[in-house]
Amino acid sequence: MSELSLFRLNTFHLEYDLAVFIQDFWTTINHGDLFYNSLHPNSQFGIHFSPILFLFLPFFASYPGPDILLVMQTIFLGFGAYPVYYFTKNCIDKKTGVILSFLYLLYPALHGVNLYDFHELCVAPLMIGLTMMAMLMKKTKLFIIFACLSLLIREDV
């Protein structure tokens, strides 16, 4: 999926959201303006409350450009299969866990998220899944950590 996302990028098939996020990260790192872009009159936080974007800053700083964001988006969405597997393995059985995590990876809506620019919501399946996993394991501290991280993704999560 990373290859397909990068192919879409290199053949100019991406929309303007990717450019907005690239400028957000660029101005934060190089100009000190916190997630500012020229398309909106204020910071990205004036549109969506997404502190999880700070997670992507060090990676963008080390490799500035849209490629790193698209690859990281694919990685986060892919790792979302692990909580599906764990949850299903413990509630049903291991074979069903493998099947459902495979079906998660084949889910067309997941591919739509992955191929449509970059968005902070790519972290949601993993974080919400880890929150549910911690709840299943009865690990209260982990549950609170992952629940708080889920709340940092965006205001509507």
Secondary structure by P-SEA (a helix, b strand, c coil): caaaaaaaaaaccccaaaaaaaaaaaaaaccccccccccccccccccccccccccaaaaaaacccaaaaaaaaaaaaaaaaaaaaaaaaaaccaaaaaaaaaaaaacaaaaaaaacccccccaaaaaaaaaaaaaaaccaaaaaaaaaaaaaccccc
